[in-house]
Amino acid sequence: MNSVFIIFLLSITVVNSHRFKRAPCDSTYEAWTEWTTCDKDCGFCGTQTRTRICTPVSGCTEVSCTGDASESQPCSTTDDVCLYPSPSCCPHTYQKKADISTRRFYCGLE
């Protein structure tokens, strides 16, 4: 008799615990923000980013969006060489070069 009663209580507990769990809801991203301004104005090493906010669907309490909430991309406004202590040019892609005719250093592809 006691074993039947214990099994009955366990089965009620399992059923009730599943009844009150909320299924995850899909949330949606709002539109991307505008790209930020380039964070460097020399050396071709700049980066700009944009973000978006994950908004829960009505009636949902958990936020769960698929995909990235931010992204970055390289940016550059000039080929000017950066001043010390920054690297002159973005490493592994550009190197410091000289233009003899204008007597100017610039960043160019390796």
OpenMM code with the backbone's topology and positions (N, CA, C; nanometers):
from openmm import Vec3, app, unit

residues = "MET ASN SER VAL PHE ILE ILE PHE LEU LEU SER ILE THR VAL VAL ASN SER HIS ARG PHE LYS ARG ALA PRO CYS ASP SER THR TYR GLU ALA TRP THR GLU TRP THR THR CYS ASP LYS ASP CYS GLY PHE CYS GLY THR GLN THR ARG THR ARG ILE CYS THR PRO VAL SER GLY CYS THR GLU VAL SER CYS THR GLY ASP ALA SER GLU SER GLN PRO CYS SER THR THR ASP ASP VAL CYS LEU TYR PRO SER PRO SER CYS CYS PRO HIS THR TYR GLN LYS LYS ALA ASP ILE SER THR ARG ARG PHE TYR CYS GLY LEU GLU".split()
positions = [
    Vec3(0.0819, -0.1197, 0.0000),
    Vec3(0.0000, 0.0000, 0.0000),
    Vec3(0.0860, 0.1257, 0.0000),
    Vec3(0.1885, 0.1277, 0.0842),
    Vec3(0.2755, 0.2454, 0.0898),
    Vec3(0.3475, 0.2692, -0.0419),
    Vec3(0.3910, 0.1618, -0.1073),
    Vec3(0.4621, 0.1796, -0.2340),
    Vec3(0.3695, 0.2361, -0.3413),
    Vec3(0.2439, 0.1977, -0.3432),
    Vec3(0.1476, 0.2519, -0.4390),
    Vec3(0.1256, 0.4002, -0.4121),
    Vec3(0.1155, 0.4374, -0.2872),
    Vec3(0.0957, 0.5775, -0.2501),
    Vec3(0.2158, 0.6632, -0.2904),
    Vec3(0.3375, 0.6117, -0.2700),
    Vec3(0.4592, 0.6856, -0.3079),
    Vec3(0.4661, 0.7021, -0.4588),
    Vec3(0.4365, 0.5982, -0.5334),
    Vec3(0.4375, 0.6080, -0.6799),
    Vec3(0.3329, 0.7095, -0.7254),
    Vec3(0.2161, 0.7094, -0.6632),
    Vec3(0.1115, 0.8056, -0.6967),
    Vec3(0.1589, 0.9491, -0.6733),
    Vec3(0.2243, 0.9750, -0.5602),
    Vec3(0.2759, 1.1090, -0.5314),
    Vec3(0.3841, 1.1504, -0.6297),
    Vec3(0.4726, 1.0588, -0.6634),
    Vec3(0.5776, 1.0898, -0.7613),
    Vec3(0.5175, 1.1233, -0.8972),
    Vec3(0.4187, 1.0489, -0.9408),
    Vec3(0.3582, 1.0759, -1.0711),
    Vec3(0.2858, 1.2104, -1.0717),
    Vec3(0.2221, 1.2484, -0.9617),
    Vec3(0.1576, 1.3801, -0.9531),
    Vec3(0.2624, 1.4904, -0.9588),
    Vec3(0.3748, 1.4724, -0.8896),
    Vec3(0.4818, 1.5720, -0.8898),
    Vec3(0.5379, 1.5909, -1.0300),
    Vec3(0.5631, 1.4820, -1.1016),
    Vec3(0.6176, 1.4906, -1.2374),
    Vec3(0.5184, 1.5602, -1.3294),
    Vec3(0.3918, 1.5246, -1.3228),
    Vec3(0.2901, 1.5875, -1.4077),
    Vec3(0.2805, 1.7365, -1.3777),
    Vec3(0.2767, 1.7744, -1.2511),
    Vec3(0.2651, 1.9153, -1.2146),
    Vec3(0.3888, 1.9951, -1.2531),
    Vec3(0.5080, 1.9365, -1.2432),
    Vec3(0.6282, 2.0117, -1.2794),
    Vec3(0.6304, 2.0414, -1.4287),
    Vec3(0.5790, 1.9506, -1.5115),
    Vec3(0.5743, 1.9756, -1.6558),
    Vec3(0.4642, 2.0746, -1.6917),
    Vec3(0.3593, 2.0779, -1.6159),
    Vec3(0.2470, 2.1655, -1.6449),
    Vec3(0.2860, 2.3126, -1.6327),
    Vec3(0.3741, 2.3464, -1.5397),
    Vec3(0.4055, 2.4864, -1.5133),
    Vec3(0.5311, 2.5367, -1.5835),
    Vec3(0.5993, 2.4509, -1.6567),
    Vec3(0.7157, 2.4977, -1.7321),
    Vec3(0.6669, 2.5731, -1.8548),
    Vec3(0.7317, 2.6853, -1.8811),
    Vec3(0.6947, 2.7619, -2.0003),
    Vec3(0.7818, 2.7182, -2.1170),
    Vec3(0.7200, 2.7024, -2.2288),
    Vec3(0.7969, 2.6706, -2.3484),
    Vec3(0.8710, 2.7961, -2.3916),
    Vec3(0.9934, 2.7808, -2.4437),
    Vec3(1.0656, 2.9002, -2.4883),
    Vec3(0.9908, 2.9688, -2.6024),
    Vec3(0.9929, 3.0994, -2.6022),
    Vec3(0.9252, 3.1783, -2.7054),
    Vec3(1.0291, 3.2323, -2.8027),
    Vec3(0.9904, 3.2435, -2.9258),
    Vec3(1.0774, 3.3108, -3.0215),
    Vec3(1.0630, 3.4604, -3.0007),
    Vec3(1.1745, 3.5284, -3.0023),
    Vec3(1.1746, 3.6738, -2.9941),
    Vec3(1.2199, 3.7264, -3.1287),
    Vec3(1.2019, 3.8541, -3.1514),
    Vec3(1.2423, 3.9119, -3.2793),
    Vec3(1.3386, 4.0273, -3.2566),
    Vec3(1.4283, 4.0453, -3.3531),
    Vec3(1.5206, 4.1582, -3.3485),
    Vec3(1.4535, 4.2820, -3.4056),
    Vec3(1.4838, 4.3953, -3.3457),
    Vec3(1.4437, 4.5230, -3.4038),
    Vec3(1.5409, 4.5538, -3.5171),
    Vec3(1.5201, 4.6626, -3.5870),
    Vec3(1.6072, 4.6998, -3.6990),
    Vec3(1.7484, 4.7314, -3.6489),
    Vec3(1.8466, 4.7132, -3.7361),
    Vec3(1.9851, 4.7475, -3.7032),
    Vec3(1.9969, 4.8979, -3.6798),
    Vec3(2.0837, 4.9365, -3.5879),
    Vec3(2.1151, 5.0785, -3.5709),
    Vec3(2.2030, 5.1210, -3.6880),
    Vec3(2.2254, 5.2503, -3.7008),
    Vec3(2.3188, 5.2994, -3.8019),
    Vec3(2.4600, 5.2554, -3.7638),
    Vec3(2.5496, 5.2458, -3.8616),
    Vec3(2.6895, 5.2140, -3.8335),
    Vec3(2.7504, 5.3272, -3.7510),
    Vec3(2.8342, 5.2924, -3.6537),
    Vec3(2.9054, 5.3942, -3.5768),
    Vec3(3.0085, 5.4597, -3.6675),
    Vec3(3.0594, 5.5744, -3.6253),
    Vec3(3.1669, 5.6359, -3.7022),
    Vec3(3.2910, 5.5488, -3.6891),
    Vec3(3.3779, 5.5596, -3.7845),
    Vec3(3.5016, 5.4815, -3.7845),
    Vec3(3.5852, 5.5213, -3.6625),
    Vec3(3.6354, 5.4221, -3.5894),
    Vec3(3.7068, 5.4526, -3.4649),
    Vec3(3.8523, 5.4949, -3.4856),
    Vec3(3.9022, 5.4889, -3.6079),
    Vec3(4.0375, 5.5380, -3.6370),
    Vec3(4.0331, 5.6155, -3.7678),
    Vec3(4.1106, 5.7202, -3.7757),
    Vec3(4.1132, 5.7987, -3.8991),
    Vec3(4.2498, 5.7918, -3.9660),
    Vec3(4.3206, 5.6810, -3.9421),
    Vec3(4.4511, 5.6627, -4.0046),
    Vec3(4.4829, 5.5139, -4.0123),
    Vec3(4.5786, 5.4786, -4.0974),
    Vec3(4.6348, 5.3447, -4.0996),
    Vec3(4.5484, 5.2315, -4.1500),
    Vec3(4.4292, 5.2600, -4.1954),
    Vec3(4.3383, 5.1562, -4.2452),
    Vec3(4.3068, 5.0480, -4.1419),
    Vec3(4.3075, 5.0811, -4.0134),
    Vec3(4.2772, 4.9822, -3.9089),
    Vec3(4.1465, 5.0110, -3.8379),
    Vec3(4.0652, 5.0969, -3.8917),
    Vec3(3.9423, 5.1339, -3.8228),
    Vec3(3.8360, 5.0254, -3.8260),
    Vec3(3.7465, 5.0335, -3.7297),
    Vec3(3.6334, 4.9414, -3.7212),
    Vec3(3.5084, 5.0220, -3.6877),
    Vec3(3.3980, 4.9813, -3.7432),
    Vec3(3.2702, 5.0401, -3.7065),
    Vec3(3.1734, 4.9266, -3.6759),
    Vec3(3.0776, 4.9549, -3.5897),
    Vec3(2.9840, 4.8512, -3.5467),
    Vec3(2.8401, 4.9014, -3.5547),
    Vec3(2.7503, 4.8062, -3.5520),
    Vec3(2.6086, 4.8374, -3.5390),
    Vec3(2.5450, 4.7279, -3.4536),
    Vec3(2.4336, 4.7603, -3.3915),
    Vec3(2.3684, 4.6666, -3.3007),
    Vec3(2.2185, 4.6616, -3.3284),
    Vec3(2.1561, 4.5625, -3.2691),
    Vec3(2.0102, 4.5518, -3.2743),
    Vec3(1.9627, 4.4905, -3.1430),
    Vec3(1.8405, 4.5206, -3.1060),
    Vec3(1.7860, 4.4783, -2.9772),
    Vec3(1.6905, 4.3612, -2.9984),
    Vec3(1.7051, 4.2604, -2.9143),
    Vec3(1.6166, 4.1440, -2.9162),
    Vec3(1.4942, 4.1749, -2.8301),
    Vec3(1.3775, 4.1714, -2.8902),
    Vec3(1.2534, 4.2054, -2.8207),
    Vec3(1.1654, 4.0812, -2.8082),
    Vec3(1.1166, 4.0522, -2.6871),
    Vec3(1.0299, 3.9348, -2.6721),
    Vec3(0.8944, 3.9562, -2.7384),
    Vec3(0.8395, 3.8495, -2.7902),
    Vec3(0.7059, 3.8528, -2.8481),
    Vec3(0.6067, 3.8742, -2.7340),
    Vec3(0.4948, 3.9358, -2.7615),
    Vec3(0.3935, 3.9646, -2.6593),
    Vec3(0.3589, 3.8385, -2.5797),
    Vec3(0.3586, 3.8515, -2.4479),
    Vec3(0.3273, 3.7394, -2.3610),
    Vec3(0.4473, 3.6548, -2.3236),
    Vec3(0.5605, 3.6857, -2.3792),
    Vec3(0.6836, 3.6112, -2.3515),
    Vec3(0.7639, 3.6845, -2.2447),
    Vec3(0.8236, 3.6113, -2.1560),
    Vec3(0.9077, 3.6751, -2.0546),
    Vec3(1.0552, 3.6518, -2.0813),
    Vec3(1.0876, 3.5476, -2.1554),
    Vec3(1.2271, 3.5180, -2.1861),
    Vec3(1.2618, 3.5712, -2.3243),
    Vec3(1.3780, 3.6329, -2.3347),
    Vec3(1.4248, 3.6853, -2.4626),
    Vec3(1.5186, 3.5826, -2.5241),
    Vec3(1.4890, 3.5409, -2.6467),
    Vec3(1.5712, 3.4398, -2.7124),
    Vec3(1.5675, 3.4619, -2.8628),
    Vec3(1.6626, 3.5390, -2.9145),
    Vec3(1.6702, 3.5645, -3.0583),
    Vec3(1.7803, 3.4794, -3.1200),
    Vec3(1.7623, 3.4450, -3.2451),
    Vec3(1.8631, 3.3707, -3.3191),
    Vec3(1.9467, 3.4697, -3.3988),
    Vec3(2.0777, 3.4554, -3.3922),
    Vec3(2.1674, 3.5438, -3.4658),
    Vec3(2.2382, 3.6409, -3.3742),
    Vec3(2.3305, 3.7160, -3.4314),
    Vec3(2.4130, 3.8092, -3.3545),
    Vec3(2.3393, 3.9397, -3.3270),
    Vec3(2.3658, 3.9959, -3.2103),
    Vec3(2.3060, 4.1237, -3.1727),
    Vec3(2.3934, 4.2406, -3.2159),
    Vec3(2.5168, 4.2134, -3.2576),
    Vec3(2.6039, 4.3203, -3.3074),
    Vec3(2.6928, 4.2643, -3.4174),
    Vec3(2.7398, 4.3532, -3.5019),
    Vec3(2.8348, 4.3143, -3.6058),
    Vec3(2.9309, 4.4287, -3.6311),
    Vec3(3.0493, 4.3949, -3.6789),
    Vec3(3.1543, 4.4937, -3.7047),
    Vec3(3.2035, 4.4782, -3.8471),
    Vec3(3.2585, 4.5861, -3.8992),
    Vec3(3.3203, 4.5809, -4.0312),
    Vec3(3.4382, 4.6770, -4.0329),
    Vec3(3.5386, 4.6470, -4.1156),
    Vec3(3.6511, 4.7395, -4.1253),
    Vec3(3.6071, 4.8679, -4.1945),
    Vec3(3.6725, 4.9763, -4.1604),
    Vec3(3.6419, 5.1038, -4.2245),
    Vec3(3.7705, 5.1851, -4.2342),
    Vec3(3.7707, 5.2764, -4.3225),
    Vec3(3.8863, 5.3627, -4.3386),
    Vec3(3.8428, 5.4888, -4.4095),
    Vec3(3.8989, 5.5981, -4.3666),
    Vec3(3.8652, 5.7231, -4.4327),
    Vec3(3.9833, 5.7801, -4.5101),
    Vec3(4.1056, 5.7458, -4.4691),
    Vec3(4.2238, 5.7980, -4.5390),
    Vec3(4.3353, 5.6945, -4.5377),
    Vec3(4.4358, 5.7176, -4.6193),
    Vec3(4.5542, 5.6312, -4.6175),
    Vec3(4.6659, 5.6927, -4.5335),
    Vec3(4.6323, 5.7925, -4.4508),
    Vec3(4.7328, 5.8578, -4.3663),
    Vec3(4.7964, 5.7590, -4.2701),
    Vec3(4.9251, 5.7776, -4.2474),
    Vec3(4.9994, 5.6967, -4.1513),
    Vec3(4.9630, 5.7430, -4.0106),
    Vec3(4.9439, 5.6481, -3.9177),
    Vec3(4.9138, 5.6828, -3.7786),
    Vec3(5.0408, 5.7275, -3.7074),
    Vec3(5.0243, 5.8127, -3.6090),
    Vec3(5.1376, 5.8611, -3.5309),
    Vec3(5.1658, 5.7671, -3.4144),
    Vec3(5.2904, 5.7668, -3.3693),
    Vec3(5.3321, 5.6858, -3.2555),
    Vec3(5.2478, 5.7236, -3.1349),
    Vec3(5.2031, 5.6344, -3.0497),
    Vec3(5.2426, 5.4945, -3.0326),
    Vec3(5.1584, 5.3949, -3.1113),
    Vec3(5.0621, 5.4382, -3.1884),
    Vec3(4.9846, 5.3453, -3.2713),
    Vec3(5.0733, 5.2899, -3.3817),
    Vec3(5.0419, 5.1695, -3.4310),
    Vec3(5.1173, 5.1209, -3.5472),
    Vec3(5.0941, 5.2161, -3.6642),
    Vec3(5.1944, 5.2333, -3.7467),
    Vec3(5.1826, 5.3239, -3.8619),
    Vec3(5.0649, 5.2868, -3.9507),
    Vec3(5.0547, 5.1561, -3.9800),
    Vec3(4.9490, 5.1048, -4.0667),
    Vec3(4.8950, 4.9755, -4.0067),
    Vec3(4.7791, 4.9366, -4.0508),
    Vec3(4.7185, 4.8139, -3.9999),
    Vec3(4.8092, 4.6950, -4.0317),
    Vec3(4.8553, 4.6228, -3.9282),
    Vec3(4.9493, 4.5131, -3.9512),
    Vec3(4.8890, 4.3997, -4.0345),
    Vec3(4.9738, 4.3275, -4.1029),
    Vec3(4.9412, 4.2078, -4.1811),
    Vec3(4.8626, 4.2374, -4.3083),
    Vec3(4.8305, 4.3594, -4.3350),
    Vec3(4.7592, 4.3925, -4.4578),
    Vec3(4.8238, 4.5112, -4.5280),
    Vec3(4.8558, 4.6142, -4.4497),
    Vec3(4.9119, 4.7366, -4.5061),
    Vec3(5.0511, 4.7611, -4.4494),
    Vec3(5.1296, 4.8335, -4.5262),
    Vec3(5.2606, 4.8738, -4.4762),
    Vec3(5.2868, 5.0196, -4.5127),
    Vec3(5.3766, 5.0780, -4.4386),
    Vec3(5.4112, 5.2183, -4.4607),
    Vec3(5.4911, 5.2295, -4.5900),
    Vec3(5.4477, 5.3175, -4.6774),
    Vec3(5.5153, 5.3403, -4.8057),
    Vec3(5.5413, 5.4892, -4.8212),
    Vec3(5.6289, 5.5208, -4.9133),
    Vec3(5.6639, 5.6615, -4.9366),
    Vec3(5.6283, 5.7004, -5.0792),
    Vec3(5.5744, 5.8209, -5.0924),
    Vec3(5.5492, 5.8790, -5.2237),
    Vec3(5.6529, 5.9889, -5.2412),
    Vec3(5.7529, 5.9609, -5.3220),
    Vec3(5.8654, 6.0540, -5.3389),
    Vec3(5.8181, 6.1877, -5.3958),
    Vec3(5.7261, 6.1835, -5.4910),
    Vec3(5.6843, 6.3071, -5.5569),
    Vec3(5.6132, 6.4035, -5.4612),
    Vec3(5.5380, 6.3503, -5.3660),
    Vec3(5.4669, 6.4374, -5.2721),
    Vec3(5.5372, 6.4470, -5.1365),
    Vec3(5.6465, 6.3712, -5.1216),
    Vec3(5.7218, 6.3668, -4.9949),
    Vec3(5.6297, 6.3320, -4.8782),
    Vec3(5.5579, 6.2263, -4.8972),
    Vec3(5.4578, 6.1876, -4.7978),
    Vec3(5.4601, 6.0372, -4.7777),
    Vec3(5.4401, 5.9952, -4.6503),
    Vec3(5.4220, 5.8537, -4.6200),
    Vec3(5.2733, 5.8219, -4.6243),
    Vec3(5.2415, 5.6998, -4.6651),
    Vec3(5.1024, 5.6558, -4.6670),
    Vec3(5.0976, 5.5053, -4.6410),
    Vec3(4.9794, 5.4540, -4.6161),
    Vec3(4.9606, 5.3102, -4.5950),
    Vec3(4.9139, 5.2480, -4.7259),
    Vec3(4.9854, 5.1467, -4.7688),
    Vec3(4.9496, 5.0766, -4.8915),
    Vec3(4.9493, 4.9267, -4.8693),
    Vec3(4.8880, 4.8547, -4.9609),
    Vec3(4.8838, 4.7088, -4.9500),
    Vec3(5.0242, 4.6515, -4.9552),
    Vec3(5.0444, 4.5439, -4.8779),
    Vec3(5.1768, 4.4798, -4.8756),
    Vec3(5.2054, 4.4154, -5.0083),
] * unit.nanometer
topology = app.Topology()
chain = topology.addChain("A")
for resn in residues:
    res = topology.addResidue(resn, chain)
    for name in ("N", "CA", "C"):
        topology.addAtom(name, app.Element.getBySymbol(name[0]), res)
